[in-house]
Amino acid sequence: MPKTNHILFLPGFSIKKTIQAMPLVMGATYTKNPDCPFCQNKKLRIKDTFYRQVRHESIGLRRAYFRFSDSKE
């Protein structure tokens, strides 16, 4: 695992930037090419872009979140 993503521990995801300091919000993206869950086809199109925000372990007394996006910013 690369040393730059030692906080995340999720294969295929990488941290891109810090969005907010209090609470700590870090932006992450999925770096692998996704497959269709039904037919396993590699050719997919993006119909909409949205964010998912998940709670992560607190760093000190600060709450920490990861904001995942499906676009490669």
N, CA, C and O atoms as a Tinker XYZ file with bonds, in Angstrom:
   292  protein
     1  N      0.846000   -1.176000    0.000000    73     2
     2  CA     0.000000    0.000000    0.000000    64     1     3
     3  C      0.888000    1.235000    0.000000    63     2     4     5
     4  O      1.875000    1.283000    0.735000    81     3
     5  N      0.557000    2.237000   -0.813000    73     3     6
     6  CA     1.386000    3.450000   -0.847000    64     5     7
     7  C      1.358000    4.181000    0.490000    63     6     8     9
     8  O      0.353000    4.166000    1.199000    81     7
     9  N      2.465000    4.815000    0.819000    73     7    10
    10  CA     2.555000    5.538000    2.084000    64     9    11
    11  C      1.642000    6.750000    2.135000    63    10    12    13
    12  O      1.285000    7.200000    3.224000    81    11
    13  N      1.250000    7.297000    0.975000    73    11    14
    14  CA     0.407000    8.486000    0.961000    64    13    15
    15  C     -1.024000    8.192000    1.392000    63    14    16    17
    16  O     -1.723000    9.110000    1.820000    81    15
    17  N     -1.488000    6.946000    1.294000    73    15    18
    18  CA    -2.866000    6.597000    1.640000    64    17    19
    19  C     -2.926000    5.697000    2.864000    63    18    20    21
    20  O     -3.827000    4.864000    2.959000    81    19
    21  N     -2.003000    5.835000    3.795000    73    19    22
    22  CA    -1.989000    4.957000    4.954000    64    21    23
    23  C     -3.146000    5.224000    5.914000    63    22    24    25
    24  O     -3.405000    4.395000    6.787000    81    23
    25  N     -3.841000    6.332000    5.789000    73    23    26
    26  CA    -4.989000    6.628000    6.652000    64    25    27
    27  C     -6.235000    5.900000    6.151000    63    26    28    29
    28  O     -7.060000    5.468000    6.956000    81    27
    29  N     -6.380000    5.762000    4.858000    73    27    30
    30  CA    -7.617000    5.282000    4.262000    64    29    31
    31  C     -7.809000    3.770000    4.368000    63    30    32    33
    32  O     -8.889000    3.335000    4.765000    81    31
    33  N     -6.824000    2.962000    4.036000    73    31    34
    34  CA    -6.872000    1.499000    4.088000    64    33    35
    35  C     -8.003000    0.904000    3.265000    63    34    36    37
    36  O     -8.570000   -0.114000    3.665000    81    35
    37  N     -8.349000    1.497000    2.136000    73    35    38
    38  CA    -9.349000    0.940000    1.229000    64    37    39
    39  C     -8.701000    0.740000   -0.134000    63    38    40    41
    40  O     -8.212000    1.708000   -0.718000    81    39
    41  N     -8.679000   -0.471000   -0.658000    73    39    42
    42  CA    -8.042000   -0.697000   -1.957000    64    41    43
    43  C     -8.819000   -0.001000   -3.075000    63    42    44    45
    44  O    -10.046000   -0.083000   -3.134000    81    43
    45  N     -8.106000    0.671000   -3.944000    73    43    46
    46  CA    -8.736000    1.349000   -5.069000    64    45    47
    47  C     -9.110000    2.801000   -4.814000    63    46    48    49
    48  O     -9.476000    3.504000   -5.756000    81    47
    49  N     -9.032000    3.272000   -3.584000    73    47    50
    50  CA    -9.369000    4.646000   -3.247000    64    49    51
    51  C     -8.101000    5.415000   -2.918000    63    50    52    53
    52  O     -7.134000    4.850000   -2.406000    81    51
    53  N     -8.112000    6.707000   -3.215000    73    51    54
    54  CA    -6.972000    7.542000   -2.851000    64    53    55
    55  C     -7.472000    8.903000   -2.365000    63    54    56    57
    56  O     -8.485000    9.415000   -2.843000    81    55
    57  N     -6.746000    9.473000   -1.413000    73    55    58
    58  CA    -7.085000   10.777000   -0.854000    64    57    59
    59  C     -6.531000   11.854000   -1.775000    63    58    60    61
    60  O     -5.351000   11.824000   -2.123000    81    59
    61  N     -7.362000   12.796000   -2.169000    73    59    62
    62  CA    -6.949000   13.847000   -3.103000    64    61    63
    63  C     -6.660000   15.170000   -2.415000    63    62    64    65
    64  O     -5.685000   15.838000   -2.759000    81    63
    65  N     -7.494000   15.571000   -1.438000    73    63    66
    66  CA    -7.298000   16.881000   -0.818000    64    65    67
    67  C     -8.036000   16.961000    0.508000    63    66    68    69
    68  O     -8.919000   16.151000    0.791000    81    67
    69  N     -7.667000   17.937000    1.310000    73    67    70
    70  CA    -8.389000   18.254000    2.534000    64    69    71
    71  C     -9.378000   19.361000    2.209000    63    70    72    73
    72  O     -8.993000   20.426000    1.726000    81    71
    73  N    -10.642000   19.109000    2.472000    73    71    74
    74  CA   -11.697000   20.046000    2.107000    64    73    75
    75  C    -11.984000   21.022000    3.238000    63    74    76    77
    76  O    -12.192000   22.212000    2.999000    81    75
    77  N    -11.997000   20.519000    4.469000    73    75    78
    78  CA   -12.376000   21.339000    5.621000    64    77    79
    79  C    -11.525000   20.903000    6.814000    63    78    80    81
    80  O    -11.130000   19.741000    6.911000    81    79
    81  N    -11.245000   21.850000    7.726000    73    79    82
    82  CA   -10.389000   21.536000    8.866000    64    81    83
    83  C    -11.173000   21.173000   10.125000    63    82    84    85
    84  O    -10.717000   20.337000   10.905000    81    83
    85  N    -12.336000   21.777000   10.343000    73    83    86
    86  CA   -13.088000   21.505000   11.566000    64    85    87
    87  C    -14.550000   21.335000   11.243000    63    86    88    89
    88  O    -15.193000   22.355000   10.997000    81    87
    89  N    -15.139000   20.175000   11.216000    73    87    90
    90  CA   -14.511000   18.873000   11.371000    64    89    91
    91  C    -13.654000   18.553000   10.152000    63    90    92    93
    92  O    -13.845000   19.131000    9.082000    81    91
    93  N    -12.729000   17.648000   10.313000    73    91    94
    94  CA   -11.805000   17.294000    9.248000    64    93    95
    95  C    -12.534000   16.531000    8.151000    63    94    96    97
    96  O    -13.078000   15.455000    8.398000    81    95
    97  N    -12.548000   17.083000    6.941000    73    95    98
    98  CA   -13.185000   16.444000    5.795000    64    97    99
    99  C    -12.137000   16.299000    4.706000    63    98   100   101
   100  O    -11.558000   17.289000    4.259000    81    99
   101  N    -11.891000   15.063000    4.278000    73    99   102
   102  CA   -10.912000   14.788000    3.231000    64   101   103
   103  C    -11.612000   14.234000    2.008000    63   102   104   105
   104  O    -12.500000   13.389000    2.118000    81   103
   105  N    -11.212000   14.713000    0.847000    73   103   106
   106  CA   -11.790000   14.251000   -0.404000    64   105   107
   107  C    -11.037000   13.042000   -0.925000    63   106   108   109
   108  O     -9.806000   13.040000   -0.969000    81   107
   109  N    -11.779000   12.008000   -1.321000    73   107   110
   110  CA   -11.172000   10.792000   -1.842000    64   109   111
   111  C    -11.901000   10.377000   -3.118000    63   110   112   113
   112  O    -13.090000   10.654000   -3.280000    81   111
   113  N    -11.183000    9.712000   -4.020000    73   111   114
   114  CA   -11.780000    9.218000   -5.257000    64   113   115
   115  C    -11.413000    7.762000   -5.461000    63   114   116   117
   116  O    -10.440000    7.261000   -4.897000    81   115
   117  N    -12.212000    7.093000   -6.278000    73   115   118
   118  CA   -11.962000    5.705000   -6.646000    64   117   119
   119  C    -11.091000    5.709000   -7.893000    63   118   120   121
   120  O    -11.448000    6.328000   -8.895000    81   119
   121  N     -9.962000    5.033000   -7.843000    73   119   122
   122  CA    -8.991000    5.116000   -8.940000    64   121   123
   123  C     -9.082000    3.979000   -9.940000    63   122   124   125
   124  O     -8.536000    4.090000  -11.038000    81   123
   125  N     -9.750000    2.895000   -9.599000    73   123   126
   126  CA    -9.872000    1.764000  -10.525000    64   125   127
   127  C    -11.082000    1.960000  -11.433000    63   126   128   129
   128  O    -11.968000    2.761000  -11.135000    81   127
   129  N    -11.112000    1.233000  -12.526000    73   127   130
   130  CA   -12.265000    1.289000  -13.425000    64   129   131
   131  C    -13.356000    0.366000  -12.886000    63   130   132   133
   132  O    -13.110000   -0.824000  -12.691000    81   131
   133  N    -14.559000    0.895000  -12.640000    73   131   134
   134  CA   -15.626000    0.058000  -12.082000    64   133   135
   135  C    -16.227000   -0.865000  -13.138000    63   134   136   137
   136  O    -16.167000   -0.582000  -14.334000    81   135
   137  N    -16.798000   -1.956000  -12.684000    73   135   138
   138  CA   -17.503000   -2.905000  -13.534000    64   137   139
   139  C    -18.996000   -2.808000  -13.259000    63   138   140   141
   140  O    -19.414000   -2.397000  -12.177000    81   139
   141  N    -19.793000   -3.188000  -14.248000    73   139   142
   142  CA   -21.237000   -3.255000  -14.055000    64   141   143
   143  C    -21.530000   -4.408000  -13.088000    63   142   144   145
   144  O    -21.034000   -5.515000  -13.298000    81   143
   145  N    -22.333000   -4.171000  -12.021000    73   143   146
   146  CA   -22.603000   -5.254000  -11.066000    64   145   147
   147  C    -23.467000   -6.373000  -11.643000    63   146   148   149
   148  O    -23.512000   -7.465000  -11.076000    81   147
   149  N    -24.151000   -6.124000  -12.755000    73   147   150
   150  CA   -25.041000   -7.129000  -13.331000    64   149   151
   151  C    -24.372000   -7.954000  -14.425000    63   150   152   153
   152  O    -24.470000   -9.181000  -14.422000    81   151
   153  N    -23.679000   -7.279000  -15.378000    73   151   154
   154  CA   -23.101000   -8.003000  -16.518000    64   153   155
   155  C    -21.576000   -7.983000  -16.538000    63   154   156   157
   156  O    -20.979000   -8.582000  -17.432000    81   155
   157  N    -20.925000   -7.316000  -15.587000    73   155   158
   158  CA   -19.467000   -7.184000  -15.483000    64   157   159
   159  C    -18.846000   -6.516000  -16.716000    63   158   160   161
   160  O    -17.693000   -6.782000  -17.053000    81   159
   161  N    -19.605000   -5.662000  -17.377000    73   159   162
   162  CA   -19.096000   -4.937000  -18.531000    64   161   163
   163  C    -18.223000   -3.773000  -18.059000    63   162   164   165
   164  O    -18.510000   -3.153000  -17.035000    81   163
   165  N    -17.161000   -3.480000  -18.806000    73   163   166
   166  CA   -16.240000   -2.396000  -18.450000    64   165   167
   167  C    -16.680000   -1.047000  -19.020000    63   166   168   169
   168  O    -16.238000   -0.008000  -18.532000    81   167
   169  N    -17.532000   -1.039000  -20.032000    73   167   170
   170  CA   -17.977000    0.203000  -20.660000    64   169   171
   171  C    -19.168000    0.758000  -19.877000    63   170   172   173
   172  O    -20.291000    0.266000  -19.989000    81   171
   173  N    -18.897000    1.786000  -19.089000    73   171   174
   174  CA   -19.943000    2.433000  -18.294000    64   173   175
   175  C    -19.990000    3.911000  -18.624000    63   174   176   177
   176  O    -18.991000    4.482000  -19.063000    81   175
   177  N    -21.123000    4.527000  -18.420000    73   175   178
   178  CA   -21.238000    5.968000  -18.616000    64   177   179
   179  C    -21.733000    6.601000  -17.330000    63   178   180   181
   180  O    -22.475000    5.984000  -16.567000    81   179
   181  N    -21.320000    7.832000  -17.097000    73   179   182
   182  CA   -21.721000    8.556000  -15.895000    64   181   183
   183  C    -22.988000    9.345000  -16.210000    63   182   184   185
   184  O    -22.992000   10.204000  -17.092000    81   183
   185  N    -24.045000    9.050000  -15.493000    73   183   186
   186  CA   -25.307000    9.759000  -15.685000    64   185   187
   187  C    -25.472000   10.892000  -14.685000    63   186   188   189
   188  O    -26.182000   11.862000  -14.952000    81   187
   189  N    -24.820000   10.774000  -13.535000    73   187   190
   190  CA   -24.954000   11.772000  -12.490000    64   189   191
   191  C    -23.710000   11.714000  -11.611000    63   190   192   193
   192  O    -23.085000   10.661000  -11.481000    81   191
   193  N    -23.354000   12.838000  -11.012000    73   191   194
   194  CA   -22.230000   12.898000  -10.090000    64   193   195
   195  C    -22.762000   13.277000   -8.715000    63   194   196   197
   196  O    -23.522000   14.236000   -8.581000    81   195
   197  N    -22.368000   12.532000   -7.705000    73   195   198
   198  CA   -22.817000   12.817000   -6.347000    64   197   199
   199  C    -21.700000   12.448000   -5.387000    63   198   200   201
   200  O    -20.758000   11.741000   -5.744000    81   199
   201  N    -21.821000   12.938000   -4.168000    73   199   202
   202  CA   -20.846000   12.679000   -3.119000    64   201   203
   203  C    -21.452000   11.795000   -2.049000    63   202   204   205
   204  O    -22.651000   11.857000   -1.777000    81   203
   205  N    -20.612000   10.976000   -1.450000    73   203   206
   206  CA   -20.990000   10.211000   -0.269000    64   205   207
   207  C    -20.009000   10.596000    0.825000    63   206   208   209
   208  O    -18.800000   10.622000    0.597000    81   207
   209  N    -20.514000   10.891000    1.994000    73   207   210
   210  CA   -19.658000   11.284000    3.101000    64   209   211
   211  C    -19.790000   10.244000    4.206000    63   210   212   213
   212  O    -20.892000    9.963000    4.676000    81   211
   213  N    -18.658000    9.673000    4.619000    73   211   214
   214  CA   -18.644000    8.648000    5.653000    64   213   215
   215  C    -17.784000    9.083000    6.828000    63   214   216   217
   216  O    -16.773000    9.766000    6.663000    81   215
   217  N    -18.201000    8.680000    7.994000    73   215   218
   218  CA   -17.475000    9.001000    9.224000    64   217   219
   219  C    -16.250000    8.115000    9.325000    63   218   220   221
   220  O    -16.313000    6.924000    9.020000    81   219
   221  N    -15.145000    8.685000    9.748000    73   219   222
   222  CA   -13.903000    7.964000    9.945000    64   221   223
   223  C    -13.507000    8.100000   11.410000    63   222   224   225
   224  O    -14.177000    8.805000   12.165000    81   223
   225  N    -12.446000    7.446000   11.816000    73   223   226
   226  CA   -11.974000    7.556000   13.196000    64   225   227
   227  C    -11.605000    8.997000   13.504000    63   226   228   229
   228  O    -11.106000    9.719000   12.641000    81   227
   229  N    -11.853000    9.408000   14.736000    73   227   230
   230  CA   -11.498000   10.766000   15.146000    64   229   231
   231  C     -9.985000   10.904000   15.233000    63   230   232   233
   232  O     -9.284000    9.965000   15.611000    81   231
   233  N     -9.497000   12.071000   14.883000    73   231   234
   234  CA    -8.077000   12.382000   14.987000    64   233   235
   235  C     -7.948000   13.361000   16.147000    63   234   236   237
   236  O     -8.261000   14.543000   16.012000    81   235
   237  N     -7.490000   12.862000   17.275000    73   235   238
   238  CA    -7.491000   13.677000   18.483000    64   237   239
   239  C     -8.926000   13.875000   18.934000    63   238   240   241
   240  O     -9.657000   12.904000   19.125000    81   239
   241  N     -9.332000   15.120000   19.104000    73   239   242
   242  CA   -10.717000   15.424000   19.462000    64   241   243
   243  C    -11.544000   15.850000   18.246000    63   242   244   245
   244  O    -12.732000   16.147000   18.373000    81   243
   245  N    -10.914000   15.880000   17.067000    73   243   246
   246  CA   -11.640000   16.299000   15.862000    64   245   247
   247  C    -12.335000   15.120000   15.200000    63   246   248   249
   248  O    -11.754000   14.046000   15.048000    81   247
   249  N    -13.583000   15.334000   14.811000    73   247   250
   250  CA   -14.283000   14.329000   14.017000    64   249   251
   251  C    -13.663000   14.310000   12.626000    63   250   252   253
   252  O    -13.213000   15.347000   12.138000    81   251
   253  N    -13.633000   13.165000   11.993000    73   251   254
   254  CA   -13.047000   13.051000   10.657000    64   253   255
   255  C    -14.037000   12.360000    9.723000    63   254   256   257
   256  O    -14.703000   11.395000   10.098000    81   255
   257  N    -14.117000   12.879000    8.499000    73   255   258
   258  CA   -15.007000   12.333000    7.482000    64   257   259
   259  C    -14.238000   12.183000    6.176000    63   258   260   261
   260  O    -13.284000   12.915000    5.910000    81   259
   261  N    -14.672000   11.220000    5.366000    73   259   262
   262  CA   -14.182000   11.108000    4.001000    64   261   263
   263  C    -15.339000   11.419000    3.073000    63   262   264   265
   264  O    -16.438000   10.894000    3.251000    81   263
   265  N    -15.102000   12.263000    2.088000    73   263   266
   266  CA   -16.105000   12.574000    1.082000    64   265   267
   267  C    -15.650000   11.904000   -0.211000    63   266   268   269
   268  O    -14.655000   12.306000   -0.814000    81   267
   269  N    -16.391000   10.881000   -0.626000    73   267   270
   270  CA   -16.056000   10.127000   -1.830000    64   269   271
   271  C    -16.821000   10.679000   -3.018000    63   270   272   273
   272  O    -18.013000   10.970000   -2.920000    81   271
   273  N    -16.144000   10.818000   -4.121000    73   271   274
   274  CA   -16.799000   11.233000   -5.357000    64   273   275
   275  C    -16.497000   10.191000   -6.420000    63   274   276   277
   276  O    -15.493000    9.483000   -6.344000    81   275
   277  N    -17.379000   10.104000   -7.418000    73   275   278
   278  CA   -17.156000    9.134000   -8.481000    64   277   279
   279  C    -16.391000    9.742000   -9.657000    63   278   280   281
   280  O    -16.007000    9.017000  -10.574000    81   279
   281  N    -16.167000   11.031000   -9.647000    73   279   282
   282  CA   -15.394000   11.663000  -10.722000    64   281   283
   283  C    -13.942000   11.746000  -10.319000    63   282   284   285
   284  O    -13.620000   11.777000   -9.131000    81   283
   285  N    -13.061000   11.782000  -11.305000    73   283   286
   286  CA   -11.627000   11.865000  -11.029000    64   285   287
   287  C    -11.197000   13.303000  -11.131000    63   286   288   289
   288  O    -10.797000   13.765000  -12.199000    81   287
   289  N    -11.277000   14.025000  -10.011000    73   287   290
   290  CA   -10.961000   15.453000   -9.965000    64   289   291
   291  C     -9.476000   15.670000   -9.972000    63   290   292
   292  O     -9.019000   16.813000   -9.937000    81   291
